[in-house]
Amino acid sequence: EFEFTVITKPEVKIAGYKKLGVKKEVPKVTKKEVEEELERMRGRVAEMVVKETGKVEKGNVAVIDFKGYVDGEAFDGGEGTDYPLEIGSNTFIPGFEDGLVGAEKGKEVDVKVKFPEDYVENLKGKEAVFKVVVKEIKARILPEIDEEFFKDLGYEDIKTKAELEKKIEEHILEHKTEDAENQYIDSLIEAGVEKMTVEVNDEIVDDEVHRMMHDLGHRLESQGVPLEAYLEFTGTTMEAFKEQSKPEALKRIKARYFLDAVVEQEKLTATDEEVMKHAEEQASKYGVDKEEIINMYGGIEVVKYDLLIHKAIKVLEG
């Protein structure tokens, strides 16, 4: 005798999903945002020049040798040679970079820090002293905002600073508009889920968590990082990570059930022609050909499902 447990999709009841009272944000771009992006662009093409004299300043890159001590004892991982550190990048332990401001080339300085409470187990919350020697100091020379700068950025058609600022403003607005649209859709779905009635059993949630873990593992592997190493680095276990993932898994499941219910209740359909057009649009968006996008989706039926979900979202938007 064999006993099987088959988990079926639960009953889903939705109502009032066309008037959810969600407002879309109207994005704006400030002058400060444009100026900050312009400075970042200058920084990306800045020239690094070795300072023959002077001290370490904010914005400089200090090439350093360092060794860390806790309670007078050197600790593992606290040593480095010829390490280029940008002062102000906040990539080191809080207080370390500030402690190098004013340091002179060739002279050893003691930098006192306190490790954060969320640091690795054997160091968190402890005070440490780093003995640091600055071997070289490099200053970042920002380019003039002229036609040569525009060409370095790849903007052959731009001739003035005002034209570049206009281009920057358009780019920022484009990204903000896309973010606002995504947030609007998320808010619509969340509002619809709130009005939905459904019971999701634990097995369905566990299955979604397993899918999420598989996707995460695949992404990490593509970056050369095993999932086990990632968990060790973040200080968690597989079981703890799965438990932490359950709220997000449940949220995804409910959103999917809600949109599926909208498709069913609205009797939404997609013709072969519409599906192929959708595939072409998605291929253009991601810069690949149509066949590649179909393979990326996992087949033409998945592309069709994606189109139906897009149609369901249009229903929510009214």
C-alpha positions as a Python dict, from the first residue, in 0.01 Angstrom:
ca = {
    (1, 'E'): (0, 0, 0),
    (2, 'F'): (114, 350, -81),
    (3, 'E'): (-21, 670, 71),
    (4, 'F'): (15, 998, -120),
    (5, 'T'): (-54, 1351, -2),
    (6, 'V'): (-143, 1581, -290),
    (7, 'I'): (-138, 1954, -222),
    (8, 'T'): (-392, 2136, -437),
    (9, 'K'): (-426, 2507, -502),
    (10, 'P'): (-653, 2659, -234),
    (11, 'E'): (-979, 2838, -304),
    (12, 'V'): (-922, 3208, -371),
    (13, 'K'): (-1190, 3474, -331),
    (14, 'I'): (-1131, 3831, -449),
    (15, 'A'): (-1350, 4141, -451),
    (16, 'G'): (-1320, 4516, -506),
    (17, 'Y'): (-995, 4491, -694),
    (18, 'K'): (-1071, 4765, -948),
    (19, 'K'): (-1093, 5053, -702),
    (20, 'L'): (-811, 5003, -456),
    (21, 'G'): (-750, 5370, -374),
    (22, 'V'): (-377, 5355, -446),
    (23, 'K'): (-217, 5674, -576),
    (24, 'K'): (82, 5679, -807),
    (25, 'E'): (376, 5897, -707),
    (26, 'V'): (463, 6176, -952),
    (27, 'P'): (845, 6177, -955),
    (28, 'K'): (1044, 6499, -961),
    (29, 'V'): (1413, 6572, -1002),
    (30, 'T'): (1578, 6838, -786),
    (31, 'K'): (1869, 7059, -881),
    (32, 'K'): (2070, 6904, -598),
    (33, 'E'): (2023, 6555, -742),
    (34, 'V'): (2148, 6672, -1082),
    (35, 'E'): (2451, 6840, -923),
    (36, 'E'): (2535, 6531, -717),
    (37, 'E'): (2514, 6305, -1022),
    (38, 'L'): (2733, 6546, -1219),
    (39, 'E'): (2998, 6526, -945),
    (40, 'R'): (2977, 6145, -947),
    (41, 'M'): (3032, 6151, -1324),
    (42, 'R'): (3336, 6375, -1280),
    (43, 'G'): (3465, 6136, -1015),
    (44, 'R'): (3439, 5837, -1249),
    (45, 'V'): (3674, 5996, -1503),
    (46, 'A'): (3894, 6178, -1252),
    (47, 'E'): (4271, 6147, -1275),
    (48, 'M'): (4461, 6008, -977),
    (49, 'V'): (4782, 6199, -906),
    (50, 'V'): (5042, 6104, -645),
    (51, 'K'): (5090, 6375, -381),
    (52, 'E'): (5458, 6433, -323),
    (53, 'T'): (5394, 6638, -9),
    (54, 'G'): (5106, 6699, 228),
    (55, 'K'): (4884, 6483, 446),
    (56, 'V'): (4592, 6245, 395),
    (57, 'E'): (4268, 6431, 327),
    (58, 'K'): (3908, 6328, 269),
    (59, 'G'): (3872, 6211, -90),
    (60, 'N'): (4235, 6099, -117),
    (61, 'V'): (4338, 5739, -182),
    (62, 'A'): (4589, 5624, 78),
    (63, 'V'): (4800, 5318, -3),
    (64, 'I'): (4859, 5158, 335),
    (65, 'D'): (5012, 4871, 528),
    (66, 'F'): (4817, 4788, 844),
    (67, 'K'): (4797, 4537, 1126),
    (68, 'G'): (4521, 4517, 1386),
    (69, 'Y'): (4544, 4427, 1754),
    (70, 'V'): (4280, 4345, 2015),
    (71, 'D'): (4401, 4342, 2379),
    (72, 'G'): (4755, 4367, 2247),
    (73, 'E'): (4725, 4054, 2033),
    (74, 'A'): (4717, 4050, 1651),
    (75, 'F'): (4401, 3889, 1512),
    (76, 'D'): (4335, 3690, 1195),
    (77, 'G'): (4224, 3894, 894),
    (78, 'G'): (4343, 4221, 1046),
    (79, 'E'): (4651, 4265, 830),
    (80, 'G'): (4706, 4411, 484),
    (81, 'T'): (4986, 4532, 257),
    (82, 'D'): (4975, 4797, -19),
    (83, 'Y'): (4602, 4835, 34),
    (84, 'P'): (4446, 5129, -159),
    (85, 'L'): (4181, 5292, 61),
    (86, 'E'): (3967, 5583, -50),
    (87, 'I'): (3917, 5810, 250),
    (88, 'G'): (3546, 5877, 286),
    (89, 'S'): (3429, 5564, 102),
    (90, 'N'): (3317, 5406, 433),
    (91, 'T'): (3443, 5065, 323),
    (92, 'F'): (3642, 4999, 639),
    (93, 'I'): (3539, 4971, 1003),
    (94, 'P'): (3366, 5290, 1125),
    (95, 'G'): (3630, 5536, 1245),
    (96, 'F'): (3921, 5378, 1059),
    (97, 'E'): (3921, 5617, 762),
    (98, 'D'): (3865, 5923, 983),
    (99, 'G'): (4164, 5812, 1189),
    (100, 'L'): (4388, 5839, 883),
    (101, 'V'): (4295, 6198, 801),
    (102, 'G'): (4604, 6411, 869),
    (103, 'A'): (4846, 6116, 851),
    (104, 'E'): (5178, 6173, 676),
    (105, 'K'): (5350, 5953, 421),
    (106, 'G'): (5604, 5712, 571),
    (107, 'K'): (5499, 5766, 935),
    (108, 'E'): (5320, 5504, 1144),
    (109, 'V'): (4996, 5605, 1312),
    (110, 'D'): (4775, 5422, 1561),
    (111, 'V'): (4409, 5415, 1460),
    (112, 'K'): (4170, 5322, 1739),
    (113, 'V'): (3833, 5172, 1644),
    (114, 'K'): (3548, 4973, 1794),
    (115, 'F'): (3404, 4685, 1597),
    (116, 'P'): (3026, 4703, 1537),
    (117, 'E'): (2796, 4478, 1739),
    (118, 'D'): (2690, 4298, 1421),
    (119, 'Y'): (3049, 4209, 1324),
    (120, 'V'): (3199, 3857, 1326),
    (121, 'E'): (3152, 3670, 1652),
    (122, 'N'): (3510, 3690, 1787),
    (123, 'L'): (3545, 4066, 1721),
    (124, 'K'): (3201, 4224, 1756),
    (125, 'G'): (3185, 4511, 2004),
    (126, 'K'): (3557, 4494, 2084),
    (127, 'E'): (3803, 4784, 2077),
    (128, 'A'): (4105, 4752, 1850),
    (129, 'V'): (4418, 4939, 1753),
    (130, 'F'): (4548, 4933, 1397),
    (131, 'K'): (4909, 5024, 1337),
    (132, 'V'): (4908, 5186, 993),
    (133, 'V'): (5183, 5314, 764),
    (134, 'V'): (5079, 5539, 475),
    (135, 'K'): (5307, 5444, 184),
    (136, 'E'): (5153, 5669, -80),
    (137, 'I'): (4886, 5938, -105),
    (138, 'K'): (4691, 5997, -423),
    (139, 'A'): (4467, 6294, -492),
    (140, 'R'): (4168, 6277, -725),
    (141, 'I'): (4186, 6558, -983),
    (142, 'L'): (3838, 6625, -1117),
    (143, 'P'): (3809, 6718, -1486),
    (144, 'E'): (3687, 7054, -1607),
    (145, 'I'): (3328, 7055, -1730),
    (146, 'D'): (3407, 7114, -2097),
    (147, 'E'): (3371, 6946, -2436),
    (148, 'E'): (3660, 6709, -2361),
    (149, 'F'): (3475, 6593, -2050),
    (150, 'F'): (3153, 6542, -2250),
    (151, 'K'): (3342, 6328, -2502),
    (152, 'D'): (3499, 6120, -2222),
    (153, 'L'): (3145, 6044, -2108),
    (154, 'G'): (3047, 5941, -2460),
    (155, 'Y'): (2825, 6242, -2529),
    (156, 'E'): (2950, 6367, -2864),
    (157, 'D'): (2634, 6575, -2920),
    (158, 'I'): (2659, 6775, -2595),
    (159, 'K'): (2842, 7110, -2608),
    (160, 'T'): (2750, 7290, -2283),
    (161, 'K'): (2711, 7220, -1912),
    (162, 'A'): (2341, 7311, -1935),
    (163, 'E'): (2287, 7047, -2204),
    (164, 'L'): (2461, 6785, -1989),
    (165, 'E'): (2252, 6879, -1685),
    (166, 'K'): (1939, 6841, -1898),
    (167, 'K'): (2054, 6494, -2006),
    (168, 'I'): (2126, 6399, -1645),
    (169, 'E'): (1784, 6523, -1536),
    (170, 'E'): (1617, 6313, -1807),
    (171, 'H'): (1807, 5999, -1699),
    (172, 'I'): (1724, 6048, -1331),
    (173, 'L'): (1359, 6113, -1414),
    (174, 'E'): (1347, 5801, -1630),
    (175, 'H'): (1475, 5584, -1344),
    (176, 'K'): (1248, 5751, -1090),
    (177, 'T'): (947, 5704, -1316),
    (178, 'E'): (1026, 5333, -1354),
    (179, 'D'): (1071, 5295, -978),
    (180, 'A'): (745, 5483, -912),
    (181, 'E'): (559, 5255, -1157),
    (182, 'N'): (700, 4943, -992),
    (183, 'Q'): (610, 5073, -646),
    (184, 'Y'): (260, 5161, -768),
    (185, 'I'): (206, 4808, -903),
    (186, 'D'): (340, 4654, -580),
    (187, 'S'): (104, 4873, -377),
    (188, 'L'): (-193, 4777, -597),
    (189, 'I'): (-118, 4408, -552),
    (190, 'E'): (-70, 4448, -176),
    (191, 'A'): (-402, 4632, -149),
    (192, 'G'): (-575, 4361, -354),
    (193, 'V'): (-423, 4083, -143),
    (194, 'E'): (-557, 4255, 170),
    (195, 'K'): (-910, 4208, 33),
    (196, 'M'): (-846, 3850, -80),
    (197, 'T'): (-957, 3544, 114),
    (198, 'V'): (-728, 3241, 91),
    (199, 'E'): (-573, 2979, 317),
    (200, 'V'): (-215, 2880, 230),
    (201, 'N'): (-86, 2563, 392),
    (202, 'D'): (269, 2516, 516),
    (203, 'E'): (367, 2277, 237),
    (204, 'I'): (302, 2543, -28),
    (205, 'V'): (509, 2797, 166),
    (206, 'D'): (793, 2546, 209),
    (207, 'D'): (788, 2475, -164),
    (208, 'E'): (818, 2848, -241),
    (209, 'V'): (1104, 2884, 8),
    (210, 'H'): (1280, 2594, -167),
    (211, 'R'): (1234, 2773, -503),
    (212, 'M'): (1372, 3097, -356),
    (213, 'M'): (1676, 2916, -215),
    (214, 'H'): (1737, 2750, -551),
    (215, 'D'): (1721, 3087, -732),
    (216, 'L'): (1954, 3248, -476),
    (217, 'G'): (2200, 2961, -506),
    (218, 'H'): (2198, 2989, -884),
    (219, 'R'): (2266, 3366, -871),
    (220, 'L'): (2548, 3321, -620),
    (221, 'E'): (2704, 3039, -821),
    (222, 'S'): (2709, 3265, -1128),
    (223, 'Q'): (2920, 3506, -918),
    (224, 'G'): (3149, 3228, -804),
    (225, 'V'): (3011, 3218, -448),
    (226, 'P'): (2875, 2887, -311),
    (227, 'L'): (2552, 2919, -112),
    (228, 'E'): (2720, 2759, 192),
    (229, 'A'): (2995, 3024, 186),
    (230, 'Y'): (2731, 3300, 164),
    (231, 'L'): (2547, 3161, 467),
    (232, 'E'): (2872, 3136, 662),
    (233, 'F'): (2963, 3494, 569),
    (234, 'T'): (2622, 3624, 683),
    (235, 'G'): (2647, 3424, 1005),
    (236, 'T'): (2336, 3213, 957),
    (237, 'T'): (2240, 2850, 895),
    (238, 'M'): (2039, 2695, 614),
    (239, 'E'): (1746, 2626, 847),
    (240, 'A'): (1751, 2977, 995),
    (241, 'F'): (1767, 3130, 648),
    (242, 'K'): (1470, 2921, 534),
    (243, 'E'): (1270, 3033, 837),
    (244, 'Q'): (1358, 3398, 769),
    (245, 'S'): (1244, 3354, 407),
    (246, 'K'): (893, 3232, 491),
    (247, 'P'): (723, 3577, 522),
    (248, 'E'): (854, 3679, 178),
    (249, 'A'): (755, 3340, 35),
    (250, 'L'): (400, 3379, 167),
    (251, 'K'): (381, 3731, 24),
    (252, 'R'): (487, 3604, -320),
    (253, 'I'): (238, 3317, -311),
    (254, 'K'): (-53, 3542, -219),
    (255, 'A'): (40, 3795, -490),
    (256, 'R'): (51, 3516, -747),
    (257, 'Y'): (-284, 3372, -635),
    (258, 'F'): (-439, 3718, -643),
    (259, 'L'): (-324, 3795, -997),
    (260, 'D'): (-425, 3447, -1116),
    (261, 'A'): (-771, 3509, -972),
    (262, 'V'): (-797, 3842, -1155),
    (263, 'V'): (-705, 3668, -1482),
    (264, 'E'): (-974, 3406, -1419),
    (265, 'Q'): (-1245, 3644, -1302),
    (266, 'E'): (-1186, 3888, -1589),
    (267, 'K'): (-1165, 3596, -1835),
    (268, 'L'): (-842, 3738, -1976),
    (269, 'T'): (-694, 3567, -2280),
    (270, 'A'): (-392, 3609, -2507),
    (271, 'T'): (-371, 3523, -2875),
    (272, 'D'): (-62, 3368, -3032),
    (273, 'E'): (4, 3698, -3206),
    (274, 'E'): (-13, 3890, -2876),
    (275, 'V'): (220, 3641, -2710),
    (276, 'M'): (482, 3671, -2983),
    (277, 'K'): (458, 4049, -2973),
    (278, 'H'): (506, 4039, -2593),
    (279, 'A'): (813, 3818, -2641),
    (280, 'E'): (956, 4066, -2891),
    (281, 'E'): (894, 4358, -2652),
    (282, 'Q'): (1065, 4178, -2363),
    (283, 'A'): (1355, 4077, -2588),
    (284, 'S'): (1402, 4439, -2693),
    (285, 'K'): (1389, 4551, -2329),
    (286, 'Y'): (1668, 4313, -2228),
    (287, 'G'): (1872, 4344, -2547),
    (288, 'V'): (1840, 3983, -2664),
    (289, 'D'): (1662, 3812, -2952),
    (290, 'K'): (1311, 3668, -2929),
    (291, 'E'): (1414, 3302, -2914),
    (292, 'E'): (1657, 3375, -2634),
    (293, 'I'): (1394, 3551, -2424),
    (294, 'I'): (1154, 3259, -2475),
    (295, 'N'): (1425, 3022, -2348),
    (296, 'M'): (1502, 3255, -2057),
    (297, 'Y'): (1135, 3251, -1958),
    (298, 'G'): (1124, 2872, -1982),
    (299, 'G'): (903, 2834, -2289),
    (300, 'I'): (630, 3009, -2482),
    (301, 'E'): (361, 2909, -2228),
    (302, 'V'): (548, 3099, -1957),
    (303, 'V'): (567, 3403, -2186),
    (304, 'K'): (190, 3372, -2232),
    (305, 'Y'): (138, 3355, -1855),
    (306, 'D'): (357, 3664, -1810),
    (307, 'L'): (143, 3851, -2064),
    (308, 'L'): (-176, 3751, -1882),
    (309, 'I'): (-29, 3882, -1556),
    (310, 'H'): (56, 4211, -1733),
    (311, 'K'): (-308, 4228, -1848),
    (312, 'A'): (-428, 4162, -1494),
    (313, 'I'): (-215, 4449, -1365),
    (314, 'K'): (-368, 4676, -1631),
    (315, 'V'): (-710, 4583, -1489),
    (316, 'L'): (-594, 4688, -1142),
    (317, 'E'): (-462, 5017, -1279),
    (318, 'G'): (-802, 5084, -1436),
}
